[in-house]
Amino acid sequence: MLRSLYSGISGLRAHQTMLDTTGNNIANVNTAGFKSSSVQFQDTLSQMTQGATTPGANTGGRNPAQVGLGVQVAGIATNFGQGSSQSTGRASDMMISGDGFFITRSGNATTLTRAGAFEFDANGRLTSPDGGIVQGRMAVDGVLATGGALGDIVLPRDLVSPGTATKQASLTGNLPKETPVGESITQDKEIFAADGTSRTMSLTFTRDSDTVWSVSATDGALPPATATATATLTLRNDGTLDDGGTLIDGKMNLGGIAVDLSKVTGYAGLKTVSIASADGNAAGTLESYTLGSDGTLTGTFSNGKQQAIAQIVLGTVANPSGLQKTGGSGYTVTANSGNIEFGAPGDPGMGSIAGGMLEMSNVDLSQEFTNLIVAQRGFQANARIITTSDEVLQELANLKR
């Protein structure tokens, strides 16, 4: 039989594979995180009809003569180029800008994916549309671990931020110089115990003389008050106040609370003294969360406190083209991809994460339609090889009538 007949058949098969791959790319033009593929051709074995010879003294050398036996698919390469971003406004949607993959777990199987359309299930676990659980590291009391095994990302709605005791308070502003002797100015501030119990701290400034202010602080746990503290402030000529050694580094100790008075002044005409800040807070429940570019999920609680809840971890491999597609926009490692290396978003070799956005398919429609034309014409040309070979065989059969 004619060798060209089988070459044409191999060409039909190869170009059919190209049509299948191109069709799959176009079908997934709107699939989040999809990476397009391209077919690579190579020729098959060639039949030797004449071997090469060595040049002689009176004759020249001859080149080998070979007849090719067709074409075959050398491989199907995946293009891991960055896809365009699409804003969704959903807090659980995530996009990787740069290299890396999200890591999900289904049973004992680990899957890599670029599709970040995640949701929280009934147990508060962050999951992909096919049920894979997103992996990362959970924070303990707002502190994230820098290494160790990965675990499920969980965001329970009943998460509580514990109360913290007030340890520091700071006053700012001015005590008016013209305040009459015997008059007092009182400032109150809400403070908290370690269990989140709220109480009031009161500071009273009393004008004892033309140059002296006495300060009395009371921790308002009633009844009775659990702590009191006093100090004396002396007015200097330039309007500043001198504690005369009654304070330590400008602070008074009120039952373990360091009250900073170093920024209080005594100029004329201004009555602006106030307790500017105090730490500590009551217990609070989770109200919302935000996603940082480093993959950290930060919760905002009803007590106004913000703390890290978890961090999403990314994975990379030495040869992404060696990954095997598993469906559902997922990949698994193979013998030629290398093992998964884990890292936080923003680490060297890892991209960053953007919340409220999705990475769209990187399919280039103009290129894919061009590939359709090329594949179609290649298929037609190989089909013509078969019909032409058939006509030659027909002529051979007609030699005997």
LUMKOL-789277 format. One record per residue (C-alpha): residue number from 0; residue in three letters; y negated, z, x negated. Coordinates in steps of 0.2 Angstrom, whole numbers. Example, Ala and Ser with C-alpha at 12.3 -4.5 7.8 and 13.67 -1.06 7.14 Angstrom:
residues 2
resi = 0 resn = ALA yy = 22 zz = 39 xx = -62 .
resi = 1 resn = SER yy = 5 zz = 36 xx = -68 .
//
This chain:
residues 401
resi = 0 resn = MET yy = 0 zz = 0 xx = 0 .
resi = 1 resn = LEU yy = -18 zz = -3 xx = -5 .
resi = 2 resn = ARG yy = -26 zz = 12 xx = -14 .
resi = 3 resn = SER yy = -42 zz = 8 xx = -6 .
resi = 4 resn = LEU yy = -34 zz = 13 xx = 11 .
resi = 5 resn = TYR yy = -31 zz = 30 xx = 5 .
resi = 6 resn = SER yy = -48 zz = 32 xx = -3 .
resi = 7 resn = GLY yy = -56 zz = 27 xx = 13 .
resi = 8 resn = ILE yy = -46 zz = 41 xx = 22 .
resi = 9 resn = SER yy = -51 zz = 54 xx = 9 .
resi = 10 resn = GLY yy = -69 zz = 48 xx = 12 .
resi = 11 resn = LEU yy = -68 zz = 50 xx = 31 .
resi = 12 resn = ARG yy = -61 zz = 68 xx = 29 .
resi = 13 resn = ALA yy = -74 zz = 73 xx = 16 .
resi = 14 resn = HIS yy = -89 zz = 66 xx = 27 .
resi = 15 resn = GLN yy = -81 zz = 74 xx = 42 .
resi = 16 resn = THR yy = -82 zz = 91 xx = 33 .
resi = 17 resn = MET yy = -100 zz = 87 xx = 29 .
resi = 18 resn = LEU yy = -104 zz = 83 xx = 48 .
resi = 19 resn = ASP yy = -95 zz = 100 xx = 53 .
resi = 20 resn = THR yy = -106 zz = 110 xx = 40 .
resi = 21 resn = THR yy = -122 zz = 101 xx = 45 .
resi = 22 resn = GLY yy = -118 zz = 104 xx = 64 .
resi = 23 resn = ASN yy = -115 zz = 122 xx = 61 .
resi = 24 resn = ASN yy = -131 zz = 124 xx = 52 .
resi = 25 resn = ILE yy = -141 zz = 116 xx = 66 .
resi = 26 resn = ALA yy = -131 zz = 127 xx = 79 .
resi = 27 resn = ASN yy = -137 zz = 142 xx = 70 .
resi = 28 resn = VAL yy = -155 zz = 137 xx = 68 .
resi = 29 resn = ASN yy = -161 zz = 152 xx = 78 .
resi = 30 resn = THR yy = -148 zz = 165 xx = 72 .
resi = 31 resn = ALA yy = -156 zz = 180 xx = 63 .
resi = 32 resn = GLY yy = -151 zz = 182 xx = 45 .
resi = 33 resn = PHE yy = -141 zz = 166 xx = 45 .
resi = 34 resn = LYS yy = -140 zz = 156 xx = 28 .
resi = 35 resn = SER yy = -137 zz = 138 xx = 28 .
resi = 36 resn = SER yy = -122 zz = 129 xx = 19 .
resi = 37 resn = SER yy = -121 zz = 113 xx = 10 .
resi = 38 resn = VAL yy = -105 zz = 102 xx = 5 .
resi = 39 resn = GLN yy = -102 zz = 97 xx = -13 .
resi = 40 resn = PHE yy = -91 zz = 82 xx = -16 .
resi = 41 resn = GLN yy = -81 zz = 77 xx = -31 .
resi = 42 resn = ASP yy = -69 zz = 63 xx = -35 .
resi = 43 resn = THR yy = -51 zz = 65 xx = -35 .
resi = 44 resn = LEU yy = -38 zz = 60 xx = -49 .
resi = 45 resn = SER yy = -40 zz = 42 xx = -56 .
resi = 46 resn = GLN yy = -25 zz = 31 xx = -60 .
resi = 47 resn = MET yy = -24 zz = 25 xx = -78 .
resi = 48 resn = THR yy = -22 zz = 6 xx = -78 .
resi = 49 resn = GLN yy = -26 zz = 4 xx = -97 .
resi = 50 resn = GLY yy = -27 zz = 16 xx = -110 .
resi = 51 resn = ALA yy = -40 zz = 17 xx = -124 .
resi = 52 resn = THR yy = -36 zz = 10 xx = -141 .
resi = 53 resn = THR yy = -42 zz = 14 xx = -158 .
resi = 54 resn = PRO yy = -54 zz = 0 xx = -167 .
resi = 55 resn = GLY yy = -44 zz = -10 xx = -180 .
resi = 56 resn = ALA yy = -50 zz = -19 xx = -195 .
resi = 57 resn = ASN yy = -51 zz = -36 xx = -186 .
resi = 58 resn = THR yy = -51 zz = -30 xx = -168 .
resi = 59 resn = GLY yy = -62 zz = -18 xx = -158 .
resi = 60 resn = GLY yy = -57 zz = -3 xx = -148 .
resi = 61 resn = ARG yy = -54 zz = -4 xx = -130 .
resi = 62 resn = ASN yy = -60 zz = 8 xx = -117 .
resi = 63 resn = PRO yy = -48 zz = 16 xx = -104 .
resi = 64 resn = ALA yy = -47 zz = 7 xx = -87 .
resi = 65 resn = GLN yy = -45 zz = 19 xx = -72 .
resi = 66 resn = VAL yy = -45 zz = 17 xx = -53 .
resi = 67 resn = GLY yy = -51 zz = 31 xx = -43 .
resi = 68 resn = LEU yy = -41 zz = 38 xx = -29 .
resi = 69 resn = GLY yy = -54 zz = 44 xx = -17 .
resi = 70 resn = VAL yy = -66 zz = 59 xx = -14 .
resi = 71 resn = GLN yy = -63 zz = 77 xx = -10 .
resi = 72 resn = VAL yy = -73 zz = 92 xx = -5 .
resi = 73 resn = ALA yy = -77 zz = 102 xx = -21 .
resi = 74 resn = GLY yy = -85 zz = 117 xx = -12 .
resi = 75 resn = ILE yy = -96 zz = 123 xx = 2 .
resi = 76 resn = ALA yy = -111 zz = 132 xx = -6 .
resi = 77 resn = THR yy = -122 zz = 145 xx = 4 .
resi = 78 resn = ASN yy = -140 zz = 145 xx = 2 .
resi = 79 resn = PHE yy = -146 zz = 163 xx = 1 .
resi = 80 resn = GLY yy = -165 zz = 158 xx = 1 .
resi = 81 resn = GLN yy = -177 zz = 169 xx = 10 .
resi = 82 resn = GLY yy = -179 zz = 165 xx = 29 .
resi = 83 resn = SER yy = -195 zz = 166 xx = 38 .
resi = 84 resn = SER yy = -201 zz = 182 xx = 46 .
resi = 85 resn = GLN yy = -203 zz = 185 xx = 65 .
resi = 86 resn = SER yy = -212 zz = 200 xx = 72 .
resi = 87 resn = THR yy = -202 zz = 208 xx = 86 .
resi = 88 resn = GLY yy = -212 zz = 225 xx = 88 .
resi = 89 resn = ARG yy = -195 zz = 234 xx = 90 .
resi = 90 resn = ALA yy = -194 zz = 249 xx = 78 .
resi = 91 resn = SER yy = -175 zz = 247 xx = 75 .
resi = 92 resn = ASP yy = -177 zz = 229 xx = 70 .
resi = 93 resn = MET yy = -178 zz = 227 xx = 51 .
resi = 94 resn = MET yy = -180 zz = 214 xx = 38 .
resi = 95 resn = ILE yy = -176 zz = 213 xx = 20 .
resi = 96 resn = SER yy = -190 zz = 205 xx = 9 .
resi = 97 resn = GLY yy = -181 zz = 200 xx = -7 .
resi = 98 resn = ASP yy = -163 zz = 202 xx = -13 .
resi = 99 resn = GLY yy = -150 zz = 213 xx = -6 .
resi = 100 resn = PHE yy = -140 zz = 216 xx = 10 .
resi = 101 resn = PHE yy = -139 zz = 229 xx = 24 .
resi = 102 resn = ILE yy = -122 zz = 238 xx = 23 .
resi = 103 resn = THR yy = -112 zz = 242 xx = 39 .
resi = 104 resn = ARG yy = -95 zz = 250 xx = 42 .
resi = 105 resn = SER yy = -82 zz = 246 xx = 55 .
resi = 106 resn = GLY yy = -68 zz = 258 xx = 53 .
resi = 107 resn = ASN yy = -64 zz = 257 xx = 34 .
resi = 108 resn = ALA yy = -71 zz = 239 xx = 32 .
resi = 109 resn = THR yy = -88 zz = 237 xx = 23 .
resi = 110 resn = THR yy = -98 zz = 222 xx = 28 .
resi = 111 resn = LEU yy = -114 zz = 215 xx = 20 .
resi = 112 resn = THR yy = -127 zz = 207 xx = 32 .
resi = 113 resn = ARG yy = -145 zz = 200 xx = 31 .
resi = 114 resn = ALA yy = -147 zz = 202 xx = 50 .
resi = 115 resn = GLY yy = -157 zz = 217 xx = 54 .
resi = 116 resn = ALA yy = -156 zz = 217 xx = 73 .
resi = 117 resn = PHE yy = -150 zz = 235 xx = 75 .
resi = 118 resn = GLU yy = -149 zz = 248 xx = 89 .
resi = 119 resn = PHE yy = -145 zz = 266 xx = 91 .
resi = 120 resn = ASP yy = -130 zz = 270 xx = 101 .
resi = 121 resn = ALA yy = -126 zz = 284 xx = 113 .
resi = 122 resn = ASN yy = -122 zz = 295 xx = 98 .
resi = 123 resn = GLY yy = -138 zz = 291 xx = 89 .
resi = 124 resn = ARG yy = -130 zz = 280 xx = 76 .
resi = 125 resn = LEU yy = -139 zz = 265 xx = 70 .
resi = 126 resn = THR yy = -128 zz = 250 xx = 73 .
resi = 127 resn = SER yy = -127 zz = 231 xx = 72 .
resi = 128 resn = PRO yy = -124 zz = 220 xx = 88 .
resi = 129 resn = ASP yy = -106 zz = 219 xx = 84 .
resi = 130 resn = GLY yy = -104 zz = 238 xx = 82 .
resi = 131 resn = GLY yy = -105 zz = 240 xx = 64 .
resi = 132 resn = ILE yy = -113 zz = 257 xx = 59 .
resi = 133 resn = VAL yy = -127 zz = 255 xx = 46 .
resi = 134 resn = GLN yy = -125 zz = 265 xx = 30 .
resi = 135 resn = GLY yy = -137 zz = 275 xx = 20 .
resi = 136 resn = ARG yy = -140 zz = 293 xx = 15 .
resi = 137 resn = MET yy = -146 zz = 307 xx = 27 .
resi = 138 resn = ALA yy = -159 zz = 320 xx = 22 .
resi = 139 resn = VAL yy = -156 zz = 338 xx = 21 .
resi = 140 resn = ASP yy = -172 zz = 348 xx = 27 .
resi = 141 resn = GLY yy = -182 zz = 333 xx = 24 .
resi = 142 resn = VAL yy = -176 zz = 330 xx = 6 .
resi = 143 resn = LEU yy = -166 zz = 314 xx = 2 .
resi = 144 resn = ALA yy = -152 zz = 313 xx = -10 .
resi = 145 resn = THR yy = -154 zz = 301 xx = -25 .
resi = 146 resn = GLY yy = -136 zz = 297 xx = -26 .
resi = 147 resn = GLY yy = -118 zz = 301 xx = -19 .
resi = 148 resn = ALA yy = -108 zz = 293 xx = -6 .
resi = 149 resn = LEU yy = -115 zz = 283 xx = 8 .
resi = 150 resn = GLY yy = -114 zz = 289 xx = 26 .
resi = 151 resn = ASP yy = -118 zz = 284 xx = 44 .
resi = 152 resn = ILE yy = -137 zz = 283 xx = 48 .
resi = 153 resn = VAL yy = -139 zz = 295 xx = 63 .
resi = 154 resn = LEU yy = -155 zz = 299 xx = 72 .
resi = 155 resn = PRO yy = -151 zz = 311 xx = 86 .
resi = 156 resn = ARG yy = -164 zz = 313 xx = 99 .
resi = 157 resn = ASP yy = -162 zz = 332 xx = 100 .
resi = 158 resn = LEU yy = -166 zz = 333 xx = 82 .
resi = 159 resn = VAL yy = -177 zz = 349 xx = 78 .
resi = 160 resn = SER yy = -189 zz = 352 xx = 65 .
resi = 161 resn = PRO yy = -188 zz = 371 xx = 60 .
resi = 162 resn = GLY yy = -203 zz = 382 xx = 60 .
resi = 163 resn = THR yy = -211 zz = 387 xx = 44 .
resi = 164 resn = ALA yy = -221 zz = 402 xx = 39 .
resi = 165 resn = THR yy = -239 zz = 401 xx = 35 .
resi = 166 resn = LYS yy = -242 zz = 404 xx = 16 .
resi = 167 resn = GLN yy = -259 zz = 398 xx = 13 .
resi = 168 resn = ALA yy = -276 zz = 396 xx = 22 .
resi = 169 resn = SER yy = -292 zz = 390 xx = 16 .
resi = 170 resn = LEU yy = -310 zz = 393 xx = 22 .
resi = 171 resn = THR yy = -325 zz = 382 xx = 19 .
resi = 172 resn = GLY yy = -343 zz = 382 xx = 25 .
resi = 173 resn = ASN yy = -358 zz = 393 xx = 24 .
resi = 174 resn = LEU yy = -363 zz = 411 xx = 29 .
resi = 175 resn = PRO yy = -382 zz = 410 xx = 33 .
resi = 176 resn = LYS yy = -393 zz = 420 xx = 21 .
resi = 177 resn = GLU yy = -404 zz = 426 xx = 35 .
resi = 178 resn = THR yy = -390 zz = 435 xx = 45 .
resi = 179 resn = PRO yy = -397 zz = 452 xx = 50 .
resi = 180 resn = VAL yy = -388 zz = 467 xx = 42 .
resi = 181 resn = GLY yy = -374 zz = 474 xx = 53 .
resi = 182 resn = GLU yy = -371 zz = 457 xx = 62 .
resi = 183 resn = SER yy = -353 zz = 449 xx = 60 .
resi = 184 resn = ILE yy = -346 zz = 432 xx = 61 .
resi = 185 resn = THR yy = -328 zz = 430 xx = 66 .
resi = 186 resn = GLN yy = -316 zz = 416 xx = 63 .
resi = 187 resn = ASP yy = -298 zz = 414 xx = 71 .
resi = 188 resn = LYS yy = -284 zz = 403 xx = 66 .
resi = 189 resn = GLU yy = -266 zz = 401 xx = 73 .
resi = 190 resn = ILE yy = -253 zz = 405 xx = 60 .
resi = 191 resn = PHE yy = -234 zz = 405 xx = 61 .
resi = 192 resn = ALA yy = -219 zz = 416 xx = 56 .
resi = 193 resn = ALA yy = -204 zz = 409 xx = 48 .
resi = 194 resn = ASP yy = -195 zz = 407 xx = 65 .
resi = 195 resn = GLY yy = -210 zz = 397 xx = 71 .
resi = 196 resn = THR yy = -217 zz = 412 xx = 81 .
resi = 197 resn = SER yy = -236 zz = 409 xx = 84 .
resi = 198 resn = ARG yy = -249 zz = 422 xx = 81 .
resi = 199 resn = THR yy = -268 zz = 423 xx = 77 .
resi = 200 resn = MET yy = -276 zz = 427 xx = 60 .
resi = 201 resn = SER yy = -294 zz = 434 xx = 61 .
resi = 202 resn = LEU yy = -307 zz = 434 xx = 48 .
resi = 203 resn = THR yy = -323 zz = 444 xx = 50 .
resi = 204 resn = PHE yy = -338 zz = 443 xx = 39 .
resi = 205 resn = THR yy = -350 zz = 458 xx = 41 .
resi = 206 resn = ARG yy = -368 zz = 458 xx = 33 .
resi = 207 resn = ASP yy = -368 zz = 475 xx = 25 .
resi = 208 resn = SER yy = -385 zz = 473 xx = 16 .
resi = 209 resn = ASP yy = -397 zz = 460 xx = 10 .
resi = 210 resn = THR yy = -385 zz = 455 xx = -4 .
resi = 211 resn = VAL yy = -368 zz = 460 xx = 2 .
resi = 212 resn = TRP yy = -355 zz = 453 xx = 14 .
resi = 213 resn = SER yy = -339 zz = 462 xx = 18 .
resi = 214 resn = VAL yy = -324 zz = 452 xx = 23 .
resi = 215 resn = SER yy = -310 zz = 459 xx = 34 .
resi = 216 resn = ALA yy = -294 zz = 449 xx = 38 .
resi = 217 resn = THR yy = -281 zz = 454 xx = 51 .
resi = 218 resn = ASP yy = -264 zz = 446 xx = 54 .
resi = 219 resn = GLY yy = -264 zz = 447 xx = 73 .
resi = 220 resn = ALA yy = -246 zz = 452 xx = 76 .
resi = 221 resn = LEU yy = -249 zz = 464 xx = 91 .
resi = 222 resn = PRO yy = -246 zz = 478 xx = 93 .
resi = 223 resn = PRO yy = -249 zz = 484 xx = 80 .
resi = 224 resn = ALA yy = -257 zz = 472 xx = 66 .
resi = 225 resn = THR yy = -244 zz = 470 xx = 53 .
resi = 226 resn = ALA yy = -257 zz = 467 xx = 39 .
resi = 227 resn = THR yy = -275 zz = 469 xx = 34 .
resi = 228 resn = ALA yy = -285 zz = 464 xx = 19 .
resi = 229 resn = THR yy = -303 zz = 467 xx = 14 .
resi = 230 resn = ALA yy = -315 zz = 460 xx = 1 .
resi = 231 resn = THR yy = -333 zz = 461 xx = -4 .
resi = 232 resn = LEU yy = -344 zz = 446 xx = -7 .
resi = 233 resn = THR yy = -361 zz = 448 xx = -16 .
resi = 234 resn = LEU yy = -375 zz = 435 xx = -13 .
resi = 235 resn = ARG yy = -382 zz = 427 xx = -29 .
resi = 236 resn = ASN yy = -400 zz = 421 xx = -31 .
resi = 237 resn = ASP yy = -394 zz = 403 xx = -31 .
resi = 238 resn = GLY yy = -385 zz = 405 xx = -14 .
resi = 239 resn = THR yy = -367 zz = 406 xx = -21 .
resi = 240 resn = LEU yy = -356 zz = 421 xx = -18 .
resi = 241 resn = ASP yy = -348 zz = 433 xx = -31 .
resi = 242 resn = ASP yy = -332 zz = 442 xx = -26 .
resi = 243 resn = GLY yy = -335 zz = 455 xx = -39 .
resi = 244 resn = GLY yy = -316 zz = 456 xx = -43 .
resi = 245 resn = THR yy = -311 zz = 460 xx = -26 .
resi = 246 resn = LEU yy = -302 zz = 443 xx = -25 .
resi = 247 resn = ILE yy = -289 zz = 435 xx = -36 .
resi = 248 resn = ASP yy = -293 zz = 417 xx = -41 .
resi = 249 resn = GLY yy = -305 zz = 417 xx = -26 .
resi = 250 resn = LYS yy = -290 zz = 422 xx = -14 .
resi = 251 resn = MET yy = -286 zz = 438 xx = -4 .
resi = 252 resn = ASN yy = -268 zz = 442 xx = 0 .
resi = 253 resn = LEU yy = -265 zz = 445 xx = 19 .
resi = 254 resn = GLY yy = -247 zz = 450 xx = 21 .
resi = 255 resn = GLY yy = -241 zz = 436 xx = 10 .
resi = 256 resn = ILE yy = -254 zz = 424 xx = 15 .
resi = 257 resn = ALA yy = -266 zz = 418 xx = 2 .
resi = 258 resn = VAL yy = -283 zz = 416 xx = 10 .
resi = 259 resn = ASP yy = -294 zz = 405 xx = -1 .
resi = 260 resn = LEU yy = -313 zz = 410 xx = 0 .
resi = 261 resn = SER yy = -319 zz = 402 xx = -16 .
resi = 262 resn = LYS yy = -327 zz = 388 xx = -6 .
resi = 263 resn = VAL yy = -338 zz = 399 xx = 5 .
resi = 264 resn = THR yy = -357 zz = 399 xx = 1 .
resi = 265 resn = GLY yy = -372 zz = 409 xx = 6 .
resi = 266 resn = TYR yy = -386 zz = 397 xx = 8 .
resi = 267 resn = ALA yy = -400 zz = 399 xx = 21 .
resi = 268 resn = GLY yy = -401 zz = 390 xx = 38 .
resi = 269 resn = LEU yy = -382 zz = 385 xx = 39 .
resi = 270 resn = LYS yy = -369 zz = 394 xx = 49 .
resi = 271 resn = THR yy = -354 zz = 383 xx = 46 .
resi = 272 resn = VAL yy = -341 zz = 394 xx = 39 .
resi = 273 resn = SER yy = -323 zz = 391 xx = 47 .
resi = 274 resn = ILE yy = -305 zz = 391 xx = 43 .
resi = 275 resn = ALA yy = -302 zz = 373 xx = 37 .
resi = 276 resn = SER yy = -284 zz = 373 xx = 36 .
resi = 277 resn = ALA yy = -268 zz = 384 xx = 36 .
resi = 278 resn = ASP yy = -250 zz = 378 xx = 33 .
resi = 279 resn = GLY yy = -235 zz = 383 xx = 43 .
resi = 280 resn = ASN yy = -229 zz = 377 xx = 60 .
resi = 281 resn = ALA yy = -219 zz = 380 xx = 75 .
resi = 282 resn = ALA yy = -202 zz = 372 xx = 78 .
resi = 283 resn = GLY yy = -203 zz = 355 xx = 85 .
resi = 284 resn = THR yy = -193 zz = 341 xx = 93 .
resi = 285 resn = LEU yy = -192 zz = 323 xx = 87 .
resi = 286 resn = GLU yy = -204 zz = 312 xx = 96 .
resi = 287 resn = SER yy = -204 zz = 295 xx = 86 .
resi = 288 resn = TYR yy = -200 zz = 288 xx = 69 .
resi = 289 resn = THR yy = -206 zz = 275 xx = 57 .
resi = 290 resn = LEU yy = -198 zz = 265 xx = 44 .
resi = 291 resn = GLY yy = -205 zz = 264 xx = 26 .
resi = 292 resn = SER yy = -203 zz = 249 xx = 14 .
resi = 293 resn = ASP yy = -192 zz = 260 xx = 4 .
resi = 294 resn = GLY yy = -180 zz = 261 xx = 19 .
resi = 295 resn = THR yy = -185 zz = 279 xx = 23 .
resi = 296 resn = LEU yy = -184 zz = 284 xx = 41 .
resi = 297 resn = THR yy = -198 zz = 297 xx = 44 .
resi = 298 resn = GLY yy = -198 zz = 307 xx = 60 .
resi = 299 resn = THR yy = -214 zz = 313 xx = 69 .
resi = 300 resn = PHE yy = -211 zz = 330 xx = 78 .
resi = 301 resn = SER yy = -219 zz = 338 xx = 93 .
resi = 302 resn = ASN yy = -226 zz = 351 xx = 81 .
resi = 303 resn = GLY yy = -236 zz = 338 xx = 71 .
resi = 304 resn = LYS yy = -224 zz = 338 xx = 56 .
resi = 305 resn = GLN yy = -217 zz = 323 xx = 48 .
resi = 306 resn = GLN yy = -202 zz = 323 xx = 37 .
resi = 307 resn = ALA yy = -189 zz = 311 xx = 31 .
resi = 308 resn = ILE yy = -173 zz = 310 xx = 41 .
resi = 309 resn = ALA yy = -163 zz = 296 xx = 32 .
resi = 310 resn = GLN yy = -164 zz = 282 xx = 20 .
resi = 311 resn = ILE yy = -156 zz = 265 xx = 22 .
resi = 312 resn = VAL yy = -147 zz = 259 xx = 7 .
resi = 313 resn = LEU yy = -145 zz = 241 xx = 2 .
resi = 314 resn = GLY yy = -131 zz = 232 xx = -8 .
resi = 315 resn = THR yy = -131 zz = 218 xx = -20 .
resi = 316 resn = VAL yy = -117 zz = 208 xx = -29 .
resi = 317 resn = ALA yy = -117 zz = 198 xx = -45 .
resi = 318 resn = ASN yy = -113 zz = 182 xx = -37 .
resi = 319 resn = PRO yy = -119 zz = 181 xx = -19 .
resi = 320 resn = SER yy = -112 zz = 163 xx = -17 .
resi = 321 resn = GLY yy = -95 zz = 171 xx = -20 .
resi = 322 resn = LEU yy = -96 zz = 181 xx = -4 .
resi = 323 resn = GLN yy = -84 zz = 177 xx = 11 .
resi = 324 resn = LYS yy = -92 zz = 175 xx = 28 .
resi = 325 resn = THR yy = -83 zz = 186 xx = 41 .
resi = 326 resn = GLY yy = -93 zz = 181 xx = 57 .
resi = 327 resn = GLY yy = -106 zz = 190 xx = 66 .
resi = 328 resn = SER yy = -118 zz = 186 xx = 51 .
resi = 329 resn = GLY yy = -108 zz = 197 xx = 40 .
resi = 330 resn = TYR yy = -100 zz = 195 xx = 22 .
resi = 331 resn = THR yy = -86 zz = 203 xx = 12 .
resi = 332 resn = VAL yy = -84 zz = 204 xx = -6 .
resi = 333 resn = THR yy = -71 zz = 192 xx = -15 .
resi = 334 resn = ALA yy = -63 zz = 191 xx = -32 .
resi = 335 resn = ASN yy = -78 zz = 180 xx = -37 .
resi = 336 resn = SER yy = -92 zz = 189 xx = -30 .
resi = 337 resn = GLY yy = -91 zz = 205 xx = -40 .
resi = 338 resn = ASN yy = -92 zz = 223 xx = -33 .
resi = 339 resn = ILE yy = -106 zz = 230 xx = -22 .
resi = 340 resn = GLU yy = -119 zz = 239 xx = -31 .
resi = 341 resn = PHE yy = -130 zz = 251 xx = -21 .
resi = 342 resn = GLY yy = -148 zz = 255 xx = -22 .
resi = 343 resn = ALA yy = -163 zz = 260 xx = -13 .
resi = 344 resn = PRO yy = -175 zz = 247 xx = -6 .
resi = 345 resn = GLY yy = -188 zz = 243 xx = -19 .
resi = 346 resn = ASP yy = -177 zz = 248 xx = -34 .
resi = 347 resn = PRO yy = -175 zz = 234 xx = -48 .
resi = 348 resn = GLY yy = -165 zz = 220 xx = -40 .
resi = 349 resn = MET yy = -167 zz = 226 xx = -23 .
resi = 350 resn = GLY yy = -179 zz = 219 xx = -10 .
resi = 351 resn = SER yy = -190 zz = 230 xx = 2 .
resi = 352 resn = ILE yy = -188 zz = 233 xx = 20 .
resi = 353 resn = ALA yy = -201 zz = 229 xx = 34 .
resi = 354 resn = GLY yy = -199 zz = 237 xx = 51 .
resi = 355 resn = GLY yy = -202 zz = 229 xx = 68 .
resi = 356 resn = MET yy = -197 zz = 212 xx = 60 .
resi = 357 resn = LEU yy = -182 zz = 200 xx = 58 .
resi = 358 resn = GLU yy = -177 zz = 188 xx = 45 .
resi = 359 resn = MET yy = -174 zz = 171 xx = 54 .
resi = 360 resn = SER yy = -162 zz = 157 xx = 49 .
resi = 361 resn = ASN yy = -167 zz = 148 xx = 33 .
resi = 362 resn = VAL yy = -160 zz = 131 xx = 40 .
resi = 363 resn = ASP yy = -172 zz = 117 xx = 37 .
resi = 364 resn = LEU yy = -170 zz = 105 xx = 52 .
resi = 365 resn = SER yy = -178 zz = 90 xx = 44 .
resi = 366 resn = GLN yy = -166 zz = 92 xx = 29 .
resi = 367 resn = GLU yy = -151 zz = 94 xx = 41 .
resi = 368 resn = PHE yy = -155 zz = 79 xx = 52 .
resi = 369 resn = THR yy = -157 zz = 69 xx = 36 .
resi = 370 resn = ASN yy = -140 zz = 75 xx = 31 .
resi = 371 resn = LEU yy = -133 zz = 70 xx = 48 .
resi = 372 resn = ILE yy = -139 zz = 52 xx = 45 .
resi = 373 resn = VAL yy = -131 zz = 52 xx = 27 .
resi = 374 resn = ALA yy = -115 zz = 59 xx = 33 .
resi = 375 resn = GLN yy = -114 zz = 47 xx = 48 .
resi = 376 resn = ARG yy = -117 zz = 32 xx = 36 .
resi = 377 resn = GLY yy = -105 zz = 38 xx = 24 .
resi = 378 resn = PHE yy = -92 zz = 40 xx = 37 .
resi = 379 resn = GLN yy = -96 zz = 22 xx = 43 .
resi = 380 resn = ALA yy = -94 zz = 15 xx = 26 .
resi = 381 resn = ASN yy = -77 zz = 24 xx = 23 .
resi = 382 resn = ALA yy = -71 zz = 17 xx = 40 .
resi = 383 resn = ARG yy = -76 zz = 0 xx = 34 .
resi = 384 resn = ILE yy = -65 zz = 2 xx = 19 .
resi = 385 resn = ILE yy = -50 zz = 5 xx = 30 .
resi = 386 resn = THR yy = -54 zz = -10 xx = 41 .
resi = 387 resn = THR yy = -56 zz = -21 xx = 26 .
resi = 388 resn = SER yy = -40 zz = -15 xx = 18 .
resi = 389 resn = ASP yy = -31 zz = -18 xx = 35 .
resi = 390 resn = GLU yy = -38 zz = -36 xx = 35 .
resi = 391 resn = VAL yy = -31 zz = -38 xx = 17 .
resi = 392 resn = LEU yy = -14 zz = -32 xx = 22 .
resi = 393 resn = GLN yy = -15 zz = -43 xx = 37 .
resi = 394 resn = GLU yy = -18 zz = -58 xx = 26 .
resi = 395 resn = LEU yy = -3 zz = -53 xx = 15 .
resi = 396 resn = ALA yy = 8 zz = -52 xx = 31 .
resi = 397 resn = ASN yy = 2 zz = -69 xx = 36 .
resi = 398 resn = LEU yy = 8 zz = -77 xx = 20 .
resi = 399 resn = LYS yy = 25 zz = -78 xx = 28 .
resi = 400 resn = ARG yy = 25 zz = -87 xx = 44 .
//
